Amino acid sequence: MALYGSEAWWKAIEDGRIPKHEVQGTISRVYMTGHGDWPEFELDTGAVKTRWTRIGDQALYREGREAKVEYVIQKRRKAVLGQLEQEEVIRIFICLEAGE
């Protein structure tokens, strides 16, 4: 359809040819994975907990804050770890408390 990250890819997201998904809830955990060098956070929707890579200003990710993650399902040419698709984050919104 469109090369990942290209102007055509973003246009396909904008016009809905590549469907956009979202999950929102409360940040329930902020931590490092891998060899202690990959920043992630856990988002609790009340029904399910999902894990996401922290992008942007790391200081914004605090337990108890409300957040929303917008993403698309990106199809791969070859399977990675048996998966032909991955969730590709478009934006992360974090609600700041009053006075911050």
N, CA, C and O atoms as a GROMACS GRO file, in nm:
protein
  400
    1MET      N    1   0.083  -0.118   0.000
    1MET     CA    2   0.000   0.000   0.000
    1MET      C    3   0.088   0.125   0.000
    1MET      O    4   0.079   0.207  -0.092
    2ALA      N    5   0.173   0.141   0.103
    2ALA     CA    6   0.261   0.258   0.111
    2ALA      C    7   0.383   0.218   0.192
    2ALA      O    8   0.373   0.139   0.286
    3LEU      N    9   0.497   0.273   0.157
    3LEU     CA   10   0.621   0.247   0.228
    3LEU      C   11   0.613   0.304   0.369
    3LEU      O   12   0.576   0.420   0.388
    4TYR      N   13   0.648   0.221   0.468
    4TYR     CA   14   0.641   0.260   0.608
    4TYR      C   15   0.710   0.395   0.632
    4TYR      O   16   0.826   0.414   0.592
    5GLY      N   17   0.639   0.487   0.696
    5GLY     CA   18   0.695   0.616   0.734
    5GLY      C   19   0.696   0.721   0.624
    5GLY      O   20   0.730   0.837   0.648
    6SER      N   21   0.657   0.680   0.501
    6SER     CA   22   0.659   0.775   0.389
    6SER      C   23   0.540   0.871   0.397
    6SER      O   24   0.448   0.851   0.476
    7GLU      N   25   0.544   0.973   0.315
    7GLU     CA   26   0.431   1.067   0.309
    7GLU      C   27   0.303   0.993   0.269
    7GLU      O   28   0.196   1.023   0.322
    8ALA      N   29   0.315   0.897   0.178
    8ALA     CA   30   0.198   0.819   0.135
    8ALA      C   31   0.143   0.734   0.251
    8ALA      O   32   0.022   0.715   0.263
    9TRP      N   33   0.232   0.683   0.335
    9TRP     CA   34   0.190   0.603   0.451
    9TRP      C   35   0.110   0.689   0.548
    9TRP      O   36   0.003   0.649   0.593
   10TRP      N   37   0.162   0.809   0.580
   10TRP     CA   38   0.091   0.900   0.669
   10TRP      C   39  -0.043   0.942   0.610
   10TRP      O   40  -0.142   0.954   0.683
   11LYS      N   41  -0.048   0.965   0.478
   11LYS     CA   42  -0.173   1.002   0.411
   11LYS      C   43  -0.274   0.887   0.422
   11LYS      O   44  -0.392   0.911   0.443
   12ALA      N   45  -0.227   0.763   0.407
   12ALA     CA   46  -0.314   0.646   0.417
   12ALA      C   47  -0.373   0.632   0.558
   12ALA      O   48  -0.486   0.587   0.574
   13ILE      N   49  -0.296   0.671   0.659
   13ILE     CA   50  -0.347   0.672   0.797
   13ILE      C   51  -0.451   0.782   0.811
   13ILE      O   52  -0.558   0.762   0.868
   14GLU      N   53  -0.418   0.900   0.758
   14GLU     CA   54  -0.507   1.015   0.768
   14GLU      C   55  -0.643   0.988   0.702
   14GLU      O   56  -0.746   1.025   0.757
   15ASP      N   57  -0.642   0.925   0.584
   15ASP     CA   58  -0.770   0.904   0.514
   15ASP      C   59  -0.836   0.770   0.548
   15ASP      O   60  -0.941   0.737   0.493
   16GLY      N   61  -0.775   0.694   0.639
   16GLY     CA   62  -0.839   0.572   0.687
   16GLY      C   63  -0.809   0.444   0.611
   16GLY      O   64  -0.859   0.338   0.647
   17ARG      N   65  -0.728   0.451   0.505
   17ARG     CA   66  -0.692   0.328   0.434
   17ARG      C   67  -0.609   0.236   0.523
   17ARG      O   68  -0.618   0.114   0.512
   18ILE      N   69  -0.529   0.296   0.611
   18ILE     CA   70  -0.462   0.221   0.718
   18ILE      C   71  -0.537   0.259   0.845
   18ILE      O   72  -0.525   0.373   0.892
   19PRO      N   73  -0.614   0.166   0.902
   19PRO     CA   74  -0.695   0.200   1.019
   19PRO      C   75  -0.610   0.234   1.142
   19PRO      O   76  -0.509   0.171   1.170
   20LYS      N   77  -0.656   0.337   1.213
   20LYS     CA   78  -0.590   0.380   1.336
   20LYS      C   79  -0.666   0.319   1.454
   20LYS      O   80  -0.790   0.314   1.452
   21HIS      N   81  -0.593   0.274   1.555
   21HIS     CA   82  -0.651   0.216   1.676
   21HIS      C   83  -0.604   0.299   1.795
   21HIS      O   84  -0.507   0.374   1.786
   22GLU      N   85  -0.675   0.285   1.907
   22GLU     CA   86  -0.630   0.354   2.028
   22GLU      C   87  -0.666   0.272   2.151
   22GLU      O   88  -0.761   0.194   2.151
   23VAL      N   89  -0.587   0.293   2.253
   23VAL     CA   90  -0.613   0.235   2.384
   23VAL      C   91  -0.587   0.346   2.485
   23VAL      O   92  -0.490   0.420   2.473
   24GLN      N   93  -0.675   0.356   2.585
   24GLN     CA   94  -0.653   0.458   2.686
   24GLN      C   95  -0.683   0.403   2.824
   24GLN      O   96  -0.765   0.313   2.841
   25GLY      N   97  -0.614   0.461   2.921
   25GLY     CA   98  -0.629   0.417   3.058
   25GLY      C   99  -0.534   0.492   3.148
   25GLY      O  100  -0.500   0.608   3.123
   26THR      N  101  -0.490   0.425   3.253
   26THR     CA  102  -0.402   0.484   3.353
   26THR      C  103  -0.265   0.419   3.346
   26THR      O  104  -0.253   0.297   3.334
   27ILE      N  105  -0.161   0.500   3.353
   27ILE     CA  106  -0.025   0.445   3.358
   27ILE      C  107  -0.011   0.374   3.492
   27ILE      O  108  -0.018   0.438   3.598
   28SER      N  109   0.010   0.244   3.487
   28SER     CA  110   0.016   0.165   3.610
   28SER      C  111   0.158   0.124   3.647
   28SER      O  112   0.184   0.080   3.759
   29ARG      N  113   0.252   0.139   3.552
   29ARG     CA  114   0.391   0.101   3.580
   29ARG      C  115   0.482   0.169   3.479
   29ARG      O  116   0.449   0.179   3.361
   30VAL      N  117   0.598   0.216   3.526
   30VAL     CA  118   0.701   0.276   3.441
   30VAL      C  119   0.830   0.203   3.473
   30VAL      O  120   0.869   0.196   3.590
   31TYR      N  121   0.897   0.148   3.371
   31TYR     CA  122   1.012   0.062   3.398
   31TYR      C  123   1.103   0.050   3.277
   31TYR      O  124   1.071   0.100   3.168
   32MET      N  125   1.216  -0.017   3.295
   32MET     CA  126   1.312  -0.044   3.189
   32MET      C  127   1.312  -0.193   3.160
   32MET      O  128   1.302  -0.274   3.253
   33THR      N  129   1.323  -0.230   3.032
   33THR     CA  130   1.329  -0.371   2.994
   33THR      C  131   1.459  -0.398   2.920
   33THR      O  132   1.550  -0.316   2.919
   34GLY      N  133   1.466  -0.515   2.859
   34GLY     CA  134   1.587  -0.554   2.787
   34GLY      C  135   1.702  -0.569   2.885
   34GLY      O  136   1.692  -0.643   2.983
   35HIS      N  137   1.809  -0.501   2.857
   35HIS     CA  138   1.926  -0.502   2.946
   35HIS      C  139   1.923  -0.378   3.035
   35HIS      O  140   2.027  -0.323   3.070
   36GLY      N  141   1.802  -0.335   3.070
   36GLY     CA  142   1.787  -0.215   3.152
   36GLY      C  143   1.803  -0.088   3.073
   36GLY      O  144   1.829   0.019   3.129
   37ASP      N  145   1.786  -0.099   2.939
   37ASP     CA  146   1.809   0.018   2.855
   37ASP      C  147   1.693   0.049   2.760
   37ASP      O  148   1.708   0.129   2.668
   38TRP      N  149   1.577  -0.015   2.781
   38TRP     CA  150   1.462   0.010   2.694
   38TRP      C  151   1.346   0.061   2.779
   38TRP      O  152   1.292  -0.015   2.859
   39PRO      N  153   1.307   0.189   2.763
   39PRO     CA  154   1.202   0.248   2.848
   39PRO      C  155   1.062   0.205   2.804
   39PRO      O  156   1.024   0.223   2.688
   40GLU      N  157   0.986   0.148   2.896
   40GLU     CA  158   0.849   0.107   2.869
   40GLU      C  159   0.756   0.156   2.978
   40GLU      O  160   0.799   0.198   3.086
   41PHE      N  161   0.626   0.149   2.948
   41PHE     CA  162   0.525   0.175   3.049
   41PHE      C  163   0.408   0.080   3.027
   41PHE      O  164   0.387   0.028   2.918
   42GLU      N  165   0.334   0.060   3.133
   42GLU     CA  166   0.217  -0.026   3.130
   42GLU      C  167   0.094   0.062   3.139
   42GLU      O  168   0.088   0.153   3.222
   43LEU      N  169  -0.005   0.035   3.053
   43LEU     CA  170  -0.129   0.111   3.051
   43LEU      C  171  -0.243   0.019   3.092
   43LEU      O  172  -0.266  -0.084   3.029
   44ASP      N  173  -0.313   0.056   3.197
   44ASP     CA  174  -0.423  -0.024   3.252
   44ASP      C  175  -0.555   0.038   3.209
   44ASP      O  176  -0.587   0.150   3.248
   45THR      N  177  -0.634  -0.035   3.129
   45THR     CA  178  -0.763   0.015   3.081
   45THR      C  179  -0.875  -0.017   3.178
   45THR      O  180  -0.988   0.028   3.161
   46GLY      N  181  -0.844  -0.095   3.280
   46GLY     CA  182  -0.947  -0.144   3.370
   46GLY      C  183  -0.988  -0.285   3.333
   46GLY      O  184  -1.035  -0.361   3.418
   47ALA      N  185  -0.970  -0.321   3.206
   47ALA     CA  186  -1.003  -0.455   3.159
   47ALA      C  187  -0.878  -0.534   3.120
   47ALA      O  188  -0.873  -0.656   3.132
   48VAL      N  189  -0.777  -0.461   3.073
   48VAL     CA  190  -0.654  -0.524   3.026
   48VAL      C  191  -0.537  -0.428   3.049
   48VAL      O  192  -0.554  -0.306   3.051
   49LYS      N  193  -0.418  -0.486   3.066
   49LYS     CA  194  -0.296  -0.407   3.077
   49LYS      C  195  -0.212  -0.431   2.952
   49LYS      O  196  -0.191  -0.545   2.912
   50THR      N  197  -0.165  -0.322   2.891
   50THR     CA  198  -0.080  -0.332   2.773
   50THR      C  199   0.052  -0.263   2.800
   50THR      O  200   0.062  -0.176   2.887
   51ARG      N  201   0.155  -0.304   2.726
   51ARG     CA  202   0.290  -0.249   2.742
   51ARG      C  203   0.328  -0.172   2.617
   51ARG      O  204   0.301  -0.215   2.505
   52TRP      N  205   0.392  -0.056   2.638
   52TRP     CA  206   0.432   0.030   2.527
   52TRP      C  207   0.570   0.088   2.553
   52TRP      O  208   0.610   0.107   2.668
   53THR      N  209   0.642   0.117   2.446
   53THR     CA  210   0.770   0.188   2.457
   53THR      C  211   0.741   0.334   2.488
   53THR      O  212   0.653   0.395   2.428
   54ARG      N  213   0.816   0.390   2.584
   54ARG     CA  214   0.804   0.532   2.614
   54ARG      C  215   0.876   0.612   2.506
   54ARG      O  216   0.993   0.588   2.478
   55ILE      N  217   0.805   0.707   2.447
   55ILE     CA  218   0.867   0.796   2.349
   55ILE      C  219   0.846   0.940   2.395
   55ILE      O  220   0.750   0.969   2.466
   56GLY      N  221   0.935   1.028   2.355
   56GLY     CA  222   0.922   1.169   2.394
   56GLY      C  223   0.982   1.194   2.531
   56GLY      O  224   1.074   1.124   2.575
   57ASP      N  225   0.927   1.294   2.599
   57ASP     CA  226   0.978   1.339   2.729
   57ASP      C  227   0.952   1.232   2.835
   57ASP      O  228   0.837   1.210   2.875
   58GLN      N  229   1.057   1.167   2.880
   58GLN     CA  230   1.046   1.057   2.976
   58GLN      C  231   0.988   1.101   3.110
   58GLN      O  232   0.929   1.019   3.181
   59ALA      N  233   1.005   1.227   3.146
   59ALA     CA  234   0.956   1.277   3.275
   59ALA      C  235   0.803   1.281   3.281
   59ALA      O  236   0.746   1.288   3.390
   60LEU      N  237   0.737   1.278   3.166
   60LEU     CA  238   0.590   1.283   3.162
   60LEU      C  239   0.525   1.152   3.205
   60LEU      O  240   0.410   1.150   3.247
   61TYR      N  241   0.599   1.042   3.194
   61TYR     CA  242   0.544   0.910   3.225
   61TYR      C  243   0.551   0.887   3.376
   61TYR      O  244   0.656   0.857   3.431
   62ARG      N  245   0.435   0.901   3.440
   62ARG     CA  246   0.426   0.880   3.584
   62ARG      C  247   0.307   0.792   3.615
   62ARG      O  248   0.201   0.805   3.554
   63GLU      N  249   0.326   0.702   3.708
   63GLU     CA  250   0.217   0.614   3.750
   63GLU      C  251   0.100   0.698   3.798
   63GLU      O  252   0.119   0.797   3.870
   64GLY      N  253  -0.021   0.659   3.760
   64GLY     CA  254  -0.143   0.729   3.799
   64GLY      C  255  -0.194   0.829   3.697
   64GLY      O  256  -0.310   0.872   3.705
   65ARG      N  257  -0.110   0.866   3.602
   65ARG     CA  258  -0.155   0.960   3.499
   65ARG      C  259  -0.238   0.888   3.392
   65ARG      O  260  -0.212   0.772   3.359
   66GLU      N  261  -0.338   0.958   3.341
   66GLU     CA  262  -0.417   0.906   3.231
   66GLU      C  263  -0.338   0.924   3.102
   66GLU      O  264  -0.268   1.023   3.083
   67ALA      N  265  -0.351   0.825   3.011
   67ALA     CA  266  -0.279   0.831   2.884
   67ALA      C  267  -0.360   0.764   2.775
   67ALA      O  268  -0.446   0.680   2.801
   68LYS      N  269  -0.330   0.802   2.652
   68LYS     CA  270  -0.390   0.740   2.534
   68LYS      C  271  -0.280   0.711   2.434
   68LYS      O  272  -0.193   0.795   2.410
   69VAL      N  273  -0.284   0.591   2.375
   69VAL     CA  274  -0.187   0.552   2.272
   69VAL      C  275  -0.263   0.531   2.142
   69VAL      O  276  -0.357   0.452   2.137
   70GLU      N  277  -0.223   0.601   2.037
   70GLU     CA  278  -0.278   0.580   1.903
   70GLU      C  279  -0.176   0.499   1.825
   70GLU      O  280  -0.057   0.528   1.828
   71TYR      N  281  -0.225   0.397   1.754
   71TYR     CA  282  -0.133   0.310   1.679
   71TYR      C  283  -0.202   0.252   1.557
   71TYR      O  284  -0.324   0.256   1.544
   72VAL      N  285  -0.121   0.197   1.467
   72VAL     CA  286  -0.170   0.122   1.352
   72VAL      C  287  -0.110  -0.018   1.360
   72VAL      O  288  -0.010  -0.041   1.427
   73ILE      N  289  -0.173  -0.110   1.291
   73ILE     CA  290  -0.119  -0.245   1.278
   73ILE      C  291  -0.036  -0.246   1.151
   73ILE      O  292  -0.089  -0.236   1.040
   74GLN      N  293   0.095  -0.258   1.166
   74GLN     CA  294   0.188  -0.256   1.054
   74GLN      C  295   0.217  -0.398   1.009
   74GLN      O  296   0.260  -0.482   1.089
   75LYS      N  297   0.194  -0.426   0.883
   75LYS     CA  298   0.222  -0.558   0.828
   75LYS      C  299   0.369  -0.566   0.787
   75LYS      O  300   0.423  -0.472   0.729
   76ARG      N  301   0.431  -0.677   0.819
   76ARG     CA  302   0.573  -0.698   0.784
   76ARG      C  303   0.584  -0.782   0.658
   76ARG      O  304   0.492  -0.856   0.622
   77ARG      N  305   0.696  -0.770   0.592
   77ARG     CA  306   0.722  -0.855   0.474
   77ARG      C  307   0.760  -0.995   0.516
   77ARG      O  308   0.726  -1.093   0.449
   78LYS      N  309   0.832  -1.005   0.629
   78LYS     CA  310   0.874  -1.135   0.682
   78LYS      C  311   0.836  -1.142   0.828
   78LYS      O  312   0.832  -1.040   0.898
   79ALA      N  313   0.807  -1.262   0.874
   79ALA     CA  314   0.772  -1.282   1.014
   79ALA      C  315   0.893  -1.254   1.104
   79ALA      O  316   1.005  -1.293   1.071
   80VAL      N  317   0.870  -1.188   1.215
   80VAL     CA  318   0.971  -1.166   1.318
   80VAL      C  319   0.916  -1.230   1.444
   80VAL      O  320   0.809  -1.195   1.493
   81LEU      N  321   0.992  -1.326   1.497
   81LEU     CA  322   0.948  -1.403   1.613
   81LEU      C  323   0.809  -1.463   1.588
   81LEU      O  324   0.726  -1.470   1.679
   82GLY      N  325   0.786  -1.506   1.464
   82GLY     CA  326   0.660  -1.570   1.428
   82GLY      C  327   0.545  -1.474   1.403
   82GLY      O  328   0.433  -1.519   1.377
   83GLN      N  329   0.570  -1.345   1.409
   83GLN     CA  330   0.464  -1.245   1.392
   83GLN      C  331   0.477  -1.174   1.257
   83GLN      O  332   0.586  -1.130   1.220
   84LEU      N  333   0.366  -1.164   1.186
   84LEU     CA  334   0.364  -1.092   1.058
   84LEU      C  335   0.312  -0.948   1.073
   84LEU      O  336   0.311  -0.872   0.976
   85GLU      N  337   0.268  -0.912   1.193
   85GLU     CA  338   0.218  -0.778   1.218
   85GLU      C  339   0.275  -0.725   1.348
   85GLU      O  340   0.315  -0.801   1.436
   86GLN      N  341   0.279  -0.593   1.360
   86GLN     CA  342   0.319  -0.530   1.485
   86GLN      C  343   0.239  -0.402   1.506
   86GLN      O  344   0.194  -0.340   1.409
   87GLU      N  345   0.222  -0.364   1.631
   87GLU     CA  346   0.155  -0.239   1.664
   87GLU      C  347   0.258  -0.127   1.654
   87GLU      O  348   0.359  -0.128   1.724
   88GLU      N  349   0.231  -0.032   1.567
   88GLU     CA  350   0.324   0.080   1.544
   88GLU      C  351   0.260   0.207   1.600
   88GLU      O  352   0.157   0.253   1.551
   89VAL      N  353   0.322   0.263   1.703
   89VAL     CA  354   0.268   0.381   1.771
   89VAL      C  355   0.278   0.504   1.681
   89VAL      O  356   0.382   0.532   1.621
   90ILE      N  357   0.167   0.576   1.675
   90ILE     CA  358   0.160   0.703   1.601
   90ILE      C  359   0.179   0.820   1.697
   90ILE      O  360   0.258   0.911   1.670
   91ARG      N  361   0.106   0.816   1.810
   91ARG     CA  362   0.112   0.924   1.909
   91ARG      C  363   0.081   0.869   2.047
   91ARG      O  364   0.010   0.770   2.061
   92ILE      N  365   0.137   0.935   2.148
   92ILE     CA  366   0.102   0.906   2.287
   92ILE      C  367   0.063   1.039   2.351
   92ILE      O  368   0.137   1.136   2.346
   93PHE      N  369  -0.056   1.040   2.411
   93PHE     CA  370  -0.105   1.156   2.483
   93PHE      C  371  -0.102   1.124   2.632
   93PHE      O  372  -0.148   1.017   2.673
   94ILE      N  373  -0.049   1.215   2.712
   94ILE     CA  374  -0.044   1.196   2.858
   94ILE      C  375  -0.110   1.317   2.922
   94ILE      O  376  -0.074   1.431   2.894
   95CYS      N  377  -0.206   1.290   3.009
   95CYS     CA  378  -0.280   1.396   3.078
   95CYS      C  379  -0.198   1.443   3.198
   95CYS      O  380  -0.161   1.364   3.285
   96LEU      N  381  -0.170   1.572   3.202
   96LEU     CA  382  -0.096   1.630   3.312
   96LEU      C  383  -0.192   1.676   3.421
   96LEU      O  384  -0.304   1.718   3.392
   97GLU      N  385  -0.148   1.669   3.544
   97GLU     CA  386  -0.228   1.720   3.655
   97GLU      C  387  -0.228   1.871   3.651
   97GLU      O  388  -0.138   1.932   3.594
   98ALA      N  389  -0.328   1.932   3.712
   98ALA     CA  390  -0.338   2.078   3.718
   98ALA      C  391  -0.214   2.134   3.788
   98ALA      O  392  -0.167   2.078   3.887
   99GLY      N  393  -0.163   2.242   3.736
   99GLY     CA  394  -0.048   2.308   3.798
   99GLY      C  395   0.086   2.258   3.745
   99GLY      O  396   0.190   2.305   3.790
  100GLU      N  397   0.085   2.166   3.653
  100GLU     CA  398   0.213   2.117   3.599
  100GLU      C  399   0.242   2.181   3.467
  100GLU      O  400   0.346   2.153   3.407
   0.00000   0.00000   0.00000
